[in-house]
Amino acid sequence: MMANIEFAREYGNSFDINNFIALANANSAARSISRDLLVGASAIFIWIVNESKKLNMKNMWIVYIGTFLVAFAFSAPFFLFLRERRIIELEKIN
């Protein structure tokens, strides 16, 4: 998240997604890590959506928006925490 804030400070007060994508593709190393993160984050995000529906989890908008506004590194662990709480809650009901 700090890198996103630094990006906004360095390149303007708003988050310019087009410039961000251009910089993420500036060289081979940047393209490699960007694509790896995109594939991994996409797969986990799809699982998060499906799993949260299966478990009938509430307030998942926080995780969904957090993925894009904060970072995948925030939303994935946060979802796992919420998922574990929901599983414990369901076990107590049964």
Secondary structure as a PSIPRED ss2 file (coil, helix, strand):
# PSIPRED VFORMAT (PSIPRED V4.0)

   1 M C   1.000  0.000  0.000
   2 M H   0.000  1.000  0.000
   3 A H   0.000  1.000  0.000
   4 N H   0.000  1.000  0.000
   5 I H   0.000  1.000  0.000
   6 E H   0.000  1.000  0.000
   7 F H   0.000  1.000  0.000
   8 A H   0.000  1.000  0.000
   9 R H   0.000  1.000  0.000
  10 E H   0.000  1.000  0.000
  11 Y H   0.000  1.000  0.000
  12 G C   1.000  0.000  0.000
  13 N C   1.000  0.000  0.000
  14 S C   1.000  0.000  0.000
  15 F C   1.000  0.000  0.000
  16 D C   1.000  0.000  0.000
  17 I H   0.000  1.000  0.000
  18 N H   0.000  1.000  0.000
  19 N H   0.000  1.000  0.000
  20 F H   0.000  1.000  0.000
  21 I H   0.000  1.000  0.000
  22 A H   0.000  1.000  0.000
  23 L H   0.000  1.000  0.000
  24 A H   0.000  1.000  0.000
  25 N C   1.000  0.000  0.000
  26 A C   1.000  0.000  0.000
  27 N C   1.000  0.000  0.000
  28 S H   0.000  1.000  0.000
  29 A H   0.000  1.000  0.000
  30 A H   0.000  1.000  0.000
  31 R H   0.000  1.000  0.000
  32 S H   0.000  1.000  0.000
  33 I H   0.000  1.000  0.000
  34 S H   0.000  1.000  0.000
  35 R H   0.000  1.000  0.000
  36 D H   0.000  1.000  0.000
  37 L H   0.000  1.000  0.000
  38 L H   0.000  1.000  0.000
  39 V H   0.000  1.000  0.000
  40 G H   0.000  1.000  0.000
  41 A H   0.000  1.000  0.000
  42 S H   0.000  1.000  0.000
  43 A H   0.000  1.000  0.000
  44 I H   0.000  1.000  0.000
  45 F H   0.000  1.000  0.000
  46 I H   0.000  1.000  0.000
  47 W H   0.000  1.000  0.000
  48 I H   0.000  1.000  0.000
  49 V H   0.000  1.000  0.000
  50 N H   0.000  1.000  0.000
  51 E H   0.000  1.000  0.000
  52 S H   0.000  1.000  0.000
  53 K H   0.000  1.000  0.000
  54 K H   0.000  1.000  0.000
  55 L C   1.000  0.000  0.000
  56 N C   1.000  0.000  0.000
  57 M C   1.000  0.000  0.000
  58 K C   1.000  0.000  0.000
  59 N C   1.000  0.000  0.000
  60 M C   1.000  0.000  0.000
  61 W H   0.000  1.000  0.000
  62 I H   0.000  1.000  0.000
  63 V H   0.000  1.000  0.000
  64 Y H   0.000  1.000  0.000
  65 I H   0.000  1.000  0.000
  66 G H   0.000  1.000  0.000
  67 T H   0.000  1.000  0.000
  68 F H   0.000  1.000  0.000
  69 L H   0.000  1.000  0.000
  70 V C   1.000  0.000  0.000
  71 A C   1.000  0.000  0.000
  72 F H   0.000  1.000  0.000
  73 A H   0.000  1.000  0.000
  74 F H   0.000  1.000  0.000
  75 S H   0.000  1.000  0.000
  76 A H   0.000  1.000  0.000
  77 P H   0.000  1.000  0.000
  78 F H   0.000  1.000  0.000
  79 F H   0.000  1.000  0.000
  80 L H   0.000  1.000  0.000
  81 F H   0.000  1.000  0.000
  82 L H   0.000  1.000  0.000
  83 R H   0.000  1.000  0.000
  84 E H   0.000  1.000  0.000
  85 R H   0.000  1.000  0.000
  86 R H   0.000  1.000  0.000
  87 I H   0.000  1.000  0.000
  88 I H   0.000  1.000  0.000
  89 E H   0.000  1.000  0.000
  90 L H   0.000  1.000  0.000
  91 E H   0.000  1.000  0.000
  92 K H   0.000  1.000  0.000
  93 I H   0.000  1.000  0.000
  94 N C   1.000  0.000  0.000
